């Protein structure tokens, strides 16, 4: 079994659709520049209310990815 070193970062995704979509937006955007993402953990959830209705979600996630091995 090989060993791995992981790094983690925090991202905040937003969506008017819901919590899951906010997480998916954050992961999809990070995937454009990060490689080897392995896990995520939701660390904060909040929303925006207007006239008694939820209008927008913001979800902060901690994302872990594998650091590449030196060549």
N, CA, C, O and CB atoms as a CASP TS submission, in Angstrom:
PFRMAT TS
TARGET T0000
AUTHOR 0000-0000-0000
METHOD Language model
MODEL 1
PARENT N/A
ATOM      1  N   UNK     1       0.840  -1.183   0.000  1.00  0.00           N
ATOM      2  CA  UNK     1       0.000   0.000   0.000  1.00  0.00           C
ATOM      3  C   UNK     1       0.882   1.243   0.000  1.00  0.00           C
ATOM      4  O   UNK     1       1.804   1.357   0.808  1.00  0.00           O
ATOM      5  CB  UNK     1      -0.954   0.000   1.216  1.00  0.00           C
ATOM      6  N   UNK     2       0.598   2.166  -0.903  1.00  0.00           N
ATOM      7  CA  UNK     2       1.383   3.391  -0.952  1.00  0.00           C
ATOM      8  C   UNK     2       0.839   4.405   0.052  1.00  0.00           C
ATOM      9  O   UNK     2      -0.306   4.313   0.495  1.00  0.00           O
ATOM     10  CB  UNK     2       1.378   3.982  -2.374  1.00  0.00           C
ATOM     11  N   UNK     3       1.673   5.360   0.395  1.00  0.00           N
ATOM     12  CA  UNK     3       1.239   6.415   1.304  1.00  0.00           C
ATOM     13  C   UNK     3       0.841   7.640   0.500  1.00  0.00           C
ATOM     14  O   UNK     3       1.312   7.837  -0.619  1.00  0.00           O
ATOM     15  CB  UNK     3       2.350   6.767   2.320  1.00  0.00           C
ATOM     16  N   UNK     4      -0.019   8.452   1.066  1.00  0.00           N
ATOM     17  CA  UNK     4      -0.476   9.669   0.403  1.00  0.00           C
ATOM     18  C   UNK     4      -0.386  10.824   1.379  1.00  0.00           C
ATOM     19  O   UNK     4      -0.476  10.640   2.593  1.00  0.00           O
ATOM     20  CB  UNK     4      -1.922   9.509  -0.131  1.00  0.00           C
ATOM     21  N   UNK     5      -0.210  12.005   0.839  1.00  0.00           N
ATOM     22  CA  UNK     5      -0.286  13.236   1.618  1.00  0.00           C
ATOM     23  C   UNK     5      -1.449  14.029   1.046  1.00  0.00           C
ATOM     24  O   UNK     5      -1.576  14.185  -0.168  1.00  0.00           O
ATOM     25  CB  UNK     5       1.069  14.060   1.571  1.00  0.00           C
ATOM     26  N   UNK     6      -2.289  14.522   1.933  1.00  0.00           N
ATOM     27  CA  UNK     6      -3.475  15.257   1.517  1.00  0.00           C
ATOM     28  C   UNK     6      -3.372  16.714   1.951  1.00  0.00           C
ATOM     29  O   UNK     6      -2.750  17.033   2.965  1.00  0.00           O
ATOM     30  CB  UNK     6      -4.744  14.611   2.099  1.00  0.00           C
ATOM     31  N   UNK     7      -3.979  17.576   1.181  1.00  0.00           N
ATOM     32  CA  UNK     7      -4.118  18.980   1.521  1.00  0.00           C
ATOM     33  C   UNK     7      -5.614  19.267   1.524  1.00  0.00           C
ATOM     34  O   UNK     7      -6.366  18.651   0.769  1.00  0.00           O
ATOM     35  CB  UNK     7      -3.333  19.917   0.511  1.00  0.00           C
ATOM     36  N   UNK     8      -6.046  20.189   2.360  1.00  0.00           N
ATOM     37  CA  UNK     8      -7.451  20.566   2.307  1.00  0.00           C
ATOM     38  C   UNK     8      -7.586  22.083   2.232  1.00  0.00           C
ATOM     39  O   UNK     8      -6.757  22.842   2.735  1.00  0.00           O
ATOM     40  CB  UNK     8      -8.206  20.016   3.529  1.00  0.00           C
ATOM     41  N   UNK     9      -8.672  22.484   1.581  1.00  0.00           N
ATOM     42  CA  UNK     9      -8.998  23.898   1.430  1.00  0.00           C
ATOM     43  C   UNK     9     -10.469  24.085   1.773  1.00  0.00           C
ATOM     44  O   UNK     9     -11.234  23.121   1.803  1.00  0.00           O
ATOM     45  CB  UNK     9      -8.686  24.405  -0.017  1.00  0.00           C
ATOM     46  N   UNK    10     -10.859  25.317   2.027  1.00  0.00           N
ATOM     47  CA  UNK    10     -12.260  25.624   2.248  1.00  0.00           C
ATOM     48  C   UNK    10     -12.811  26.384   1.052  1.00  0.00           C
ATOM     49  O   UNK    10     -12.165  27.280   0.508  1.00  0.00           O
ATOM     50  CB  UNK    10     -12.446  26.435   3.543  1.00  0.00           C
ATOM     51  N   UNK    11     -14.017  26.006   0.659  1.00  0.00           N
ATOM     52  CA  UNK    11     -14.717  26.652  -0.447  1.00  0.00           C
ATOM     53  C   UNK    11     -16.116  27.006   0.028  1.00  0.00           C
ATOM     54  O   UNK    11     -16.659  26.341   0.910  1.00  0.00           O
ATOM     55  CB  UNK    11     -14.765  25.732  -1.715  1.00  0.00           C
ATOM     56  N   UNK    12     -16.701  28.040  -0.546  1.00  0.00           N
ATOM     57  CA  UNK    12     -18.100  28.350  -0.265  1.00  0.00           C
ATOM     58  C   UNK    12     -18.839  28.419  -1.582  1.00  0.00           C
ATOM     59  O   UNK    12     -18.532  29.239  -2.447  1.00  0.00           O
ATOM     60  CB  UNK    12     -18.246  29.684   0.530  1.00  0.00           C
ATOM     61  N   UNK    13     -19.821  27.540  -1.720  1.00  0.00           N
ATOM     62  CA  UNK    13     -20.659  27.523  -2.910  1.00  0.00           C
ATOM     63  C   UNK    13     -21.992  28.163  -2.590  1.00  0.00           C
ATOM     64  O   UNK    13     -22.417  28.176  -1.435  1.00  0.00           O
ATOM     65  CB  UNK    13     -20.854  26.087  -3.434  1.00  0.00           C
ATOM     66  N   UNK    14     -22.657  28.697  -3.609  1.00  0.00           N
ATOM     67  CA  UNK    14     -23.954  29.315  -3.388  1.00  0.00           C
ATOM     68  C   UNK    14     -24.935  28.862  -4.461  1.00  0.00           C
ATOM     69  O   UNK    14     -24.559  28.507  -5.577  1.00  0.00           O
ATOM     70  CB  UNK    14     -23.832  30.848  -3.380  1.00  0.00           C
ATOM     71  N   UNK    15     -26.221  28.889  -4.073  1.00  0.00           N
ATOM     72  CA  UNK    15     -27.258  28.468  -5.002  1.00  0.00           C
ATOM     73  C   UNK    15     -28.626  28.919  -4.512  1.00  0.00           C
ATOM     74  O   UNK    15     -28.893  28.886  -3.311  1.00  0.00           O
ATOM     75  CB  UNK    15     -27.232  26.948  -5.187  1.00  0.00           C
ATOM     76  N   UNK    16     -29.493  29.338  -5.421  1.00  0.00           N
ATOM     77  CA  UNK    16     -30.874  29.606  -5.027  1.00  0.00           C
ATOM     78  C   UNK    16     -31.695  28.320  -4.945  1.00  0.00           C
ATOM     79  O   UNK    16     -32.814  28.333  -4.431  1.00  0.00           O
ATOM     80  CB  UNK    16     -31.523  30.577  -6.012  1.00  0.00           C
ATOM     81  N   UNK    17     -31.150  27.210  -5.445  1.00  0.00           N
ATOM     82  CA  UNK    17     -31.884  25.940  -5.500  1.00  0.00           C
ATOM     83  C   UNK    17     -31.859  25.168  -4.195  1.00  0.00           C
ATOM     84  O   UNK    17     -32.864  24.566  -3.818  1.00  0.00           O
ATOM     85  CB  UNK    17     -31.323  25.077  -6.586  1.00  0.00           C
ATOM     86  N   UNK    18     -30.706  25.173  -3.483  1.00  0.00           N
ATOM     87  CA  UNK    18     -30.641  24.416  -2.244  1.00  0.00           C
ATOM     88  C   UNK    18     -29.222  24.104  -1.820  1.00  0.00           C
ATOM     89  O   UNK    18     -28.252  24.462  -2.488  1.00  0.00           O
ATOM     90  CB  UNK    18     -31.410  23.145  -2.384  1.00  0.00           C
ATOM     91  N   UNK    19     -29.130  23.422  -0.682  1.00  0.00           N
ATOM     92  CA  UNK    19     -27.842  23.104  -0.079  1.00  0.00           C
ATOM     93  C   UNK    19     -27.016  22.198  -0.976  1.00  0.00           C
ATOM     94  O   UNK    19     -25.839  22.467  -1.216  1.00  0.00           O
ATOM     95  CB  UNK    19     -28.040  22.450   1.275  1.00  0.00           C
ATOM     96  N   UNK    20     -27.621  21.128  -1.472  1.00  0.00           N
ATOM     97  CA  UNK    20     -26.872  20.175  -2.300  1.00  0.00           C
ATOM     98  C   UNK    20     -26.333  20.847  -3.559  1.00  0.00           C
ATOM     99  O   UNK    20     -25.199  20.588  -3.961  1.00  0.00           O
ATOM    100  CB  UNK    20     -27.762  18.981  -2.682  1.00  0.00           C
ATOM    101  N   UNK    21     -27.124  21.695  -4.175  1.00  0.00           N
ATOM    102  CA  UNK    21     -26.663  22.388  -5.375  1.00  0.00           C
ATOM    103  C   UNK    21     -25.522  23.354  -5.054  1.00  0.00           C
ATOM    104  O   UNK    21     -24.602  23.507  -5.857  1.00  0.00           O
ATOM    105  CB  UNK    21     -27.823  23.143  -6.029  1.00  0.00           C
ATOM    106  N   UNK    22     -25.570  23.998  -3.902  1.00  0.00           N
ATOM    107  CA  UNK    22     -24.477  24.891  -3.497  1.00  0.00           C
ATOM    108  C   UNK    22     -23.175  24.119  -3.338  1.00  0.00           C
ATOM    109  O   UNK    22     -22.116  24.592  -3.750  1.00  0.00           O
ATOM    110  CB  UNK    22     -24.826  25.611  -2.184  1.00  0.00           C
ATOM    111  N   UNK    23     -23.249  22.922  -2.735  1.00  0.00           N
ATOM    112  CA  UNK    23     -22.059  22.069  -2.594  1.00  0.00           C
ATOM    113  C   UNK    23     -21.560  21.656  -3.971  1.00  0.00           C
ATOM    114  O   UNK    23     -20.362  21.727  -4.249  1.00  0.00           O
ATOM    115  CB  UNK    23     -22.372  20.812  -1.731  1.00  0.00           C
ATOM    116  N   UNK    24     -22.468  21.228  -4.828  1.00  0.00           N
ATOM    117  CA  UNK    24     -22.075  20.789  -6.170  1.00  0.00           C
ATOM    118  C   UNK    24     -21.442  21.929  -6.974  1.00  0.00           C
ATOM    119  O   UNK    24     -20.506  21.694  -7.738  1.00  0.00           O
ATOM    120  CB  UNK    24     -23.291  20.234  -6.921  1.00  0.00           C
ATOM    121  N   UNK    25     -21.934  23.146  -6.814  1.00  0.00           N
ATOM    122  CA  UNK    25     -21.352  24.302  -7.504  1.00  0.00           C
ATOM    123  C   UNK    25     -19.912  24.530  -7.047  1.00  0.00           C
ATOM    124  O   UNK    25     -19.030  24.781  -7.868  1.00  0.00           O
ATOM    125  CB  UNK    25     -22.201  25.569  -7.251  1.00  0.00           C
ATOM    126  N   UNK    26     -19.676  24.442  -5.739  1.00  0.00           N
ATOM    127  CA  UNK    26     -18.319  24.640  -5.209  1.00  0.00           C
ATOM    128  C   UNK    26     -17.363  23.563  -5.729  1.00  0.00           C
ATOM    129  O   UNK    26     -16.248  23.869  -6.153  1.00  0.00           O
ATOM    130  CB  UNK    26     -18.339  24.628  -3.664  1.00  0.00           C
ATOM    131  N   UNK    27     -17.803  22.305  -5.695  1.00  0.00           N
ATOM    132  CA  UNK    27     -16.951  21.189  -6.139  1.00  0.00           C
ATOM    133  C   UNK    27     -16.683  21.289  -7.643  1.00  0.00           C
ATOM    134  O   UNK    27     -15.553  21.093  -8.091  1.00  0.00           O
ATOM    135  CB  UNK    27     -17.615  19.823  -5.802  1.00  0.00           C
ATOM    136  N   UNK    28     -17.719  21.592  -8.411  1.00  0.00           N
ATOM    137  CA  UNK    28     -17.554  21.686  -9.871  1.00  0.00           C
ATOM    138  C   UNK    28     -16.567  22.788 -10.243  1.00  0.00           C
ATOM    139  O   UNK    28     -15.728  22.610 -11.126  1.00  0.00           O
ATOM    140  CB  UNK    28     -18.911  21.946 -10.551  1.00  0.00           C
ATOM    141  N   UNK    29     -16.674  23.926  -9.563  1.00  0.00           N
ATOM    142  CA  UNK    29     -15.745  25.036  -9.873  1.00  0.00           C
ATOM    143  C   UNK    29     -14.320  24.682  -9.474  1.00  0.00           C
ATOM    144  O   UNK    29     -13.379  24.966 -10.215  1.00  0.00           O
ATOM    145  CB  UNK    29     -16.182  26.332  -9.152  1.00  0.00           C
ATOM    146  N   UNK    30     -14.154  24.062  -8.303  1.00  0.00           N
ATOM    147  CA  UNK    30     -12.817  23.664  -7.853  1.00  0.00           C
ATOM    148  C   UNK    30     -12.211  22.633  -8.803  1.00  0.00           C
ATOM    149  O   UNK    30     -10.997  22.616  -9.006  1.00  0.00           O
ATOM    150  CB  UNK    30     -12.875  23.096  -6.423  1.00  0.00           C
ATOM    151  N   UNK    31     -13.039  21.785  -9.377  1.00  0.00           N
ATOM    152  CA  UNK    31     -12.561  20.736 -10.280  1.00  0.00           C
ATOM    153  C   UNK    31     -11.908  21.308 -11.542  1.00  0.00           C
ATOM    154  O   UNK    31     -11.157  20.610 -12.224  1.00  0.00           O
ATOM    155  CB  UNK    31     -13.713  19.824 -10.669  1.00  0.00           C
ATOM    156  N   UNK    32     -12.190  22.563 -11.847  1.00  0.00           N
ATOM    157  CA  UNK    32     -11.576  23.189 -13.018  1.00  0.00           C
ATOM    158  C   UNK    32     -10.086  23.444 -12.816  1.00  0.00           C
ATOM    159  O   UNK    32      -9.343  23.545 -13.792  1.00  0.00           O
ATOM    160  CB  UNK    32     -12.280  24.497 -13.339  1.00  0.00           C
ATOM    161  N   UNK    33      -9.638  23.549 -11.565  1.00  0.00           N
ATOM    162  CA  UNK    33      -8.218  23.828 -11.335  1.00  0.00           C
ATOM    163  C   UNK    33      -7.541  22.865 -10.363  1.00  0.00           C
ATOM    164  O   UNK    33      -6.312  22.814 -10.316  1.00  0.00           O
ATOM    165  CB  UNK    33      -8.064  25.220 -10.824  1.00  0.00           C
ATOM    166  N   UNK    34      -8.303  22.107  -9.594  1.00  0.00           N
ATOM    167  CA  UNK    34      -7.713  21.135  -8.668  1.00  0.00           C
ATOM    168  C   UNK    34      -7.846  19.729  -9.229  1.00  0.00           C
ATOM    169  O   UNK    34      -8.783  19.423  -9.966  1.00  0.00           O
ATOM    170  CB  UNK    34      -8.384  21.221  -7.281  1.00  0.00           C
ATOM    171  N   UNK    35      -6.901  18.891  -8.871  1.00  0.00           N
ATOM    172  CA  UNK    35      -6.943  17.506  -9.326  1.00  0.00           C
ATOM    173  C   UNK    35      -6.912  16.586  -8.107  1.00  0.00           C
ATOM    174  O   UNK    35      -6.440  16.971  -7.037  1.00  0.00           O
ATOM    175  CB  UNK    35      -5.755  17.195 -10.290  1.00  0.00           C
ATOM    176  N   UNK    36      -7.411  15.390  -8.280  1.00  0.00           N
ATOM    177  CA  UNK    36      -7.361  14.347  -7.254  1.00  0.00           C
ATOM    178  C   UNK    36      -8.114  14.721  -5.983  1.00  0.00           C
ATOM    179  O   UNK    36      -7.676  14.379  -4.885  1.00  0.00           O
ATOM    180  CB  UNK    36      -5.930  14.038  -6.913  1.00  0.00           C
ATOM    181  N   UNK    37      -9.257  15.428  -6.120  1.00  0.00           N
ATOM    182  CA  UNK    37     -10.098  15.679  -4.948  1.00  0.00           C
ATOM    183  C   UNK    37     -10.644  14.344  -4.463  1.00  0.00           C
ATOM    184  O   UNK    37     -11.063  13.516  -5.272  1.00  0.00           O
ATOM    185  CB  UNK    37     -11.262  16.679  -5.279  1.00  0.00           C
ATOM    186  N   UNK    38     -10.645  14.129  -3.155  1.00  0.00           N
ATOM    187  CA  UNK    38     -11.021  12.843  -2.593  1.00  0.00           C
ATOM    188  C   UNK    38     -12.219  12.889  -1.665  1.00  0.00           C
ATOM    189  O   UNK    38     -12.978  11.922  -1.598  1.00  0.00           O
ATOM    190  CB  UNK    38      -9.877  12.276  -1.867  1.00  0.00           C
ATOM    191  N   UNK    39     -12.410  13.992  -0.945  1.00  0.00           N
ATOM    192  CA  UNK    39     -13.496  14.032   0.032  1.00  0.00           C
ATOM    193  C   UNK    39     -13.921  15.469   0.278  1.00  0.00           C
ATOM    194  O   UNK    39     -13.194  16.408  -0.046  1.00  0.00           O
ATOM    195  CB  UNK    39     -13.070  13.365   1.354  1.00  0.00           C
ATOM    196  N   UNK    40     -15.099  15.631   0.853  1.00  0.00           N
ATOM    197  CA  UNK    40     -15.535  16.952   1.303  1.00  0.00           C
ATOM    198  C   UNK    40     -16.292  16.797   2.614  1.00  0.00           C
ATOM    199  O   UNK    40     -16.842  15.739   2.920  1.00  0.00           O
ATOM    200  CB  UNK    40     -16.423  17.652   0.229  1.00  0.00           C
ATOM    201  N   UNK    41     -16.303  17.876   3.373  1.00  0.00           N
ATOM    202  CA  UNK    41     -17.010  17.931   4.641  1.00  0.00           C
ATOM    203  C   UNK    41     -17.725  19.278   4.716  1.00  0.00           C
ATOM    204  O   UNK    41     -17.090  20.323   4.572  1.00  0.00           O
ATOM    205  CB  UNK    41     -16.033  17.731   5.852  1.00  0.00           C
ATOM    206  N   UNK    42     -19.025  19.263   4.939  1.00  0.00           N
ATOM    207  CA  UNK    42     -19.769  20.506   5.090  1.00  0.00           C
ATOM    208  C   UNK    42     -19.448  21.079   6.467  1.00  0.00           C
ATOM    209  O   UNK    42     -19.646  20.408   7.480  1.00  0.00           O
ATOM    210  CB  UNK    42     -21.313  20.278   4.911  1.00  0.00           C
ATOM    211  N   UNK    43     -18.950  22.321   6.508  1.00  0.00           N
ATOM    212  CA  UNK    43     -18.564  22.927   7.776  1.00  0.00           C
ATOM    213  C   UNK    43     -19.479  24.076   8.190  1.00  0.00           C
ATOM    214  O   UNK    43     -19.488  24.462   9.359  1.00  0.00           O
ATOM    215  CB  UNK    43     -17.147  23.420   7.691  1.00  0.00           C
ATOM    216  N   UNK    44     -20.250  24.630   7.248  1.00  0.00           N
ATOM    217  CA  UNK    44     -21.142  25.733   7.591  1.00  0.00           C
ATOM    218  C   UNK    44     -22.243  25.830   6.549  1.00  0.00           C
ATOM    219  O   UNK    44     -22.005  25.629   5.358  1.00  0.00           O
ATOM    220  CB  UNK    44     -20.363  27.069   7.692  1.00  0.00           C
ATOM    221  N   UNK    45     -23.435  26.134   7.002  1.00  0.00           N
ATOM    222  CA  UNK    45     -24.573  26.336   6.110  1.00  0.00           C
ATOM    223  C   UNK    45     -25.310  27.593   6.559  1.00  0.00           C
ATOM    224  O   UNK    45     -25.588  27.780   7.743  1.00  0.00           O
ATOM    225  CB  UNK    45     -25.528  25.091   6.108  1.00  0.00           C
ATOM    226  N   UNK    46     -25.611  28.430   5.608  1.00  0.00           N
ATOM    227  CA  UNK    46     -26.378  29.633   5.931  1.00  0.00           C
ATOM    228  C   UNK    46     -27.223  30.008   4.714  1.00  0.00           C
ATOM    229  O   UNK    46     -27.016  29.489   3.617  1.00  0.00           O
ATOM    230  CB  UNK    46     -25.434  30.817   6.348  1.00  0.00           C
ATOM    231  N   UNK    47     -28.166  30.906   4.922  1.00  0.00           N
ATOM    232  CA  UNK    47     -29.033  31.298   3.828  1.00  0.00           C
ATOM    233  C   UNK    47     -29.482  32.732   3.946  1.00  0.00           C
ATOM    234  O   UNK    47     -29.285  33.390   4.967  1.00  0.00           O
ATOM    235  CB  UNK    47     -30.226  30.398   3.764  1.00  0.00           C
ATOM    236  N   UNK    48     -30.087  33.195   2.883  1.00  0.00           N
ATOM    237  CA  UNK    48     -30.600  34.556   2.791  1.00  0.00           C
ATOM    238  C   UNK    48     -32.129  34.478   2.724  1.00  0.00           C
ATOM    239  O   UNK    48     -32.685  33.707   1.943  1.00  0.00           O
ATOM    240  CB  UNK    48     -30.008  35.310   1.537  1.00  0.00           C
ATOM    241  N   UNK    49     -32.801  35.285   3.553  1.00  0.00           N
ATOM    242  CA  UNK    49     -34.261  35.278   3.621  1.00  0.00           C
ATOM    243  C   UNK    49     -34.791  36.620   3.131  1.00  0.00           C
ATOM    244  O   UNK    49     -34.278  37.677   3.499  1.00  0.00           O
ATOM    245  CB  UNK    49     -34.753  34.987   5.067  1.00  0.00           C
ATOM    246  N   UNK    50     -35.822  36.562   2.296  1.00  0.00           N
ATOM    247  CA  UNK    50     -36.551  37.761   1.876  1.00  0.00           C
ATOM    248  C   UNK    50     -38.039  37.495   2.004  1.00  0.00           C
ATOM    249  O   UNK    50     -38.550  36.501   1.489  1.00  0.00           O
ATOM    250  CB  UNK    50     -36.185  38.167   0.416  1.00  0.00           C
ATOM    251  N   UNK    51     -38.727  38.390   2.694  1.00  0.00           N
ATOM    252  CA  UNK    51     -40.184  38.289   2.855  1.00  0.00           C
ATOM    253  C   UNK    51     -40.607  36.917   3.385  1.00  0.00           C
ATOM    254  O   UNK    51     -41.614  36.354   2.956  1.00  0.00           O
ATOM    255  CB  UNK    51     -40.879  38.562   1.520  1.00  0.00           C
ATOM    256  N   UNK    52     -39.821  36.395   4.322  1.00  0.00           N
ATOM    257  CA  UNK    52     -40.166  35.123   4.965  1.00  0.00           C
ATOM    258  C   UNK    52     -39.892  33.882   4.138  1.00  0.00           C
ATOM    259  O   UNK    52     -40.344  32.793   4.492  1.00  0.00           O
ATOM    260  CB  UNK    52     -41.587  35.134   5.325  1.00  0.00           C
ATOM    261  N   UNK    53     -39.166  34.025   3.048  1.00  0.00           N
ATOM    262  CA  UNK    53     -38.846  32.866   2.190  1.00  0.00           C
ATOM    263  C   UNK    53     -37.345  32.755   2.006  1.00  0.00           C
ATOM    264  O   UNK    53     -36.641  33.763   1.945  1.00  0.00           O
ATOM    265  CB  UNK    53     -39.545  32.983   0.808  1.00  0.00           C
ATOM    266  N   UNK    54     -36.864  31.538   1.919  1.00  0.00           N
ATOM    267  CA  UNK    54     -35.445  31.294   1.652  1.00  0.00           C
ATOM    268  C   UNK    54     -35.191  31.629   0.186  1.00  0.00           C
ATOM    269  O   UNK    54     -35.825  31.077  -0.713  1.00  0.00           O
ATOM    270  CB  UNK    54     -35.038  29.801   1.980  1.00  0.00           C
ATOM    271  N   UNK    55     -34.260  32.535  -0.032  1.00  0.00           N
ATOM    272  CA  UNK    55     -33.961  32.972  -1.394  1.00  0.00           C
ATOM    273  C   UNK    55     -32.626  32.461  -1.914  1.00  0.00           C
ATOM    274  O   UNK    55     -32.426  32.350  -3.123  1.00  0.00           O
ATOM    275  CB  UNK    55     -33.976  34.466  -1.458  1.00  0.00           C
ATOM    276  N   UNK    56     -31.708  32.150  -0.996  1.00  0.00           N
ATOM    277  CA  UNK    56     -30.363  31.782  -1.440  1.00  0.00           C
ATOM    278  C   UNK    56     -29.668  30.983  -0.344  1.00  0.00           C
ATOM    279  O   UNK    56     -29.821  31.280   0.841  1.00  0.00           O
ATOM    280  CB  UNK    56     -29.532  33.045  -1.808  1.00  0.00           C
ATOM    281  N   UNK    57     -28.918  29.985  -0.737  1.00  0.00           N
ATOM    282  CA  UNK    57     -28.120  29.168   0.192  1.00  0.00           C
ATOM    283  C   UNK    57     -26.639  29.412  -0.031  1.00  0.00           C
ATOM    284  O   UNK    57     -26.198  29.605  -1.164  1.00  0.00           O
ATOM    285  CB  UNK    57     -28.442  27.666   0.022  1.00  0.00           C
ATOM    286  N   UNK    58     -25.867  29.403   1.057  1.00  0.00           N
ATOM    287  CA  UNK    58     -24.403  29.396   0.990  1.00  0.00           C
ATOM    288  C   UNK    58     -23.921  28.247   1.869  1.00  0.00           C
ATOM    289  O   UNK    58     -24.323  28.127   3.027  1.00  0.00           O
ATOM    290  CB  UNK    58     -23.783  30.783   1.454  1.00  0.00           C
ATOM    291  N   UNK    59     -23.064  27.412   1.312  1.00  0.00           N
ATOM    292  CA  UNK    59     -22.548  26.256   2.040  1.00  0.00           C
ATOM    293  C   UNK    59     -21.026  26.259   1.947  1.00  0.00           C
ATOM    294  O   UNK    59     -20.462  26.305   0.853  1.00  0.00           O
ATOM    295  CB  UNK    59     -23.139  24.925   1.478  1.00  0.00           C
ATOM    296  N   UNK    60     -20.370  26.209   3.096  1.00  0.00           N
ATOM    297  CA  UNK    60     -18.914  26.125   3.132  1.00  0.00           C
ATOM    298  C   UNK    60     -18.520  24.671   3.311  1.00  0.00           C
ATOM    299  O   UNK    60     -19.029  23.973   4.188  1.00  0.00           O
ATOM    300  CB  UNK    60     -18.321  27.007   4.271  1.00  0.00           C
ATOM    301  N   UNK    61     -17.597  24.229   2.457  1.00  0.00           N
ATOM    302  CA  UNK    61     -17.118  22.845   2.514  1.00  0.00           C
ATOM    303  C   UNK    61     -15.601  22.830   2.623  1.00  0.00           C
ATOM    304  O   UNK    61     -14.911  23.673   2.050  1.00  0.00           O
ATOM    305  CB  UNK    61     -17.579  22.047   1.268  1.00  0.00           C
ATOM    306  N   UNK    62     -15.107  21.871   3.359  1.00  0.00           N
ATOM    307  CA  UNK    62     -13.675  21.596   3.403  1.00  0.00           C
ATOM    308  C   UNK    62     -13.457  20.474   2.390  1.00  0.00           C
ATOM    309  O   UNK    62     -14.111  19.433   2.464  1.00  0.00           O
ATOM    310  CB  UNK    62     -13.171  21.197   4.876  1.00  0.00           C
ATOM    311  N   UNK    63     -12.545  20.683   1.449  1.00  0.00           N
ATOM    312  CA  UNK    63     -12.280  19.708   0.381  1.00  0.00           C
ATOM    313  C   UNK    63     -10.854  19.200   0.522  1.00  0.00           C
ATOM    314  O   UNK    63      -9.915  19.989   0.625  1.00  0.00           O
ATOM    315  CB  UNK    63     -12.504  20.339  -1.034  1.00  0.00           C
ATOM    316  N   UNK    64     -10.694  17.883   0.527  1.00  0.00           N
ATOM    317  CA  UNK    64      -9.368  17.282   0.610  1.00  0.00           C
ATOM    318  C   UNK    64      -8.954  16.709  -0.734  1.00  0.00           C
ATOM    319  O   UNK    64      -9.756  16.102  -1.443  1.00  0.00           O
ATOM    320  CB  UNK    64      -9.338  16.193   1.680  1.00  0.00           C
ATOM    321  N   UNK    65      -7.689  16.912  -1.069  1.00  0.00           N
ATOM    322  CA  UNK    65      -7.184  16.336  -2.317  1.00  0.00           C
ATOM    323  C   UNK    65      -5.777  15.801  -2.085  1.00  0.00           C
ATOM    324  O   UNK    65      -5.072  16.225  -1.170  1.00  0.00           O
ATOM    325  CB  UNK    65      -7.191  17.390  -3.466  1.00  0.00           C
ATOM    326  N   UNK    66      -5.392  14.864  -2.936  1.00  0.00           N
ATOM    327  CA  UNK    66      -4.096  14.222  -2.841  1.00  0.00           C
ATOM    328  C   UNK    66      -3.040  15.111  -3.492  1.00  0.00           C
ATOM    329  O   UNK    66      -3.234  15.603  -4.603  1.00  0.00           O
ATOM    330  CB  UNK    66      -4.124  12.826  -3.501  1.00  0.00           C
ATOM    331  N   UNK    67      -1.932  15.313  -2.801  1.00  0.00           N
ATOM    332  CA  UNK    67      -0.813  16.028  -3.406  1.00  0.00           C
ATOM    333  C   UNK    67      -0.093  15.085  -4.358  1.00  0.00           C
ATOM    334  O   UNK    67       0.082  13.905  -4.055  1.00  0.00           O
ATOM    335  CB  UNK    67       0.163  16.577  -2.320  1.00  0.00           C
ATOM    336  N   UNK    68       0.320  15.598  -5.496  1.00  0.00           N
ATOM    337  CA  UNK    68       0.987  14.752  -6.478  1.00  0.00           C
ATOM    338  C   UNK    68       2.406  14.417  -6.004  1.00  0.00           C
ATOM    339  O   UNK    68       3.038  15.184  -5.278  1.00  0.00           O
ATOM    340  CB  UNK    68       1.023  15.449  -7.861  1.00  0.00           C
ATOM    341  N   UNK    69       2.869  13.279  -6.426  1.00  0.00           N
ATOM    342  CA  UNK    69       4.208  12.820  -6.089  1.00  0.00           C
ATOM    343  C   UNK    69       5.229  13.546  -6.960  1.00  0.00           C
ATOM    344  O   UNK    69       4.978  13.763  -8.145  1.00  0.00           O
ATOM    345  CB  UNK    69       4.326  11.285  -6.266  1.00  0.00           C
ATOM    346  N   UNK    70       6.377  13.927  -6.394  1.00  0.00           N
ATOM    347  CA  UNK    70       7.405  14.562  -7.226  1.00  0.00           C
ATOM    348  C   UNK    70       7.941  13.577  -8.257  1.00  0.00           C
ATOM    349  O   UNK    70       8.014  12.372  -8.020  1.00  0.00           O
ATOM    350  CB  UNK    70       8.558  15.098  -6.351  1.00  0.00           C
ATOM    351  N   UNK    71       8.307  14.120  -9.387  1.00  0.00           N
ATOM    352  CA  UNK    71       8.825  13.249 -10.463  1.00  0.00           C
ATOM    353  C   UNK    71      10.297  12.987 -10.321  1.00  0.00           C
ATOM    354  O   UNK    71      10.880  12.277 -11.140  1.00  0.00           O
ATOM    355  CB  UNK    71       8.559  13.862 -11.819  1.00  0.00           C
TER
END
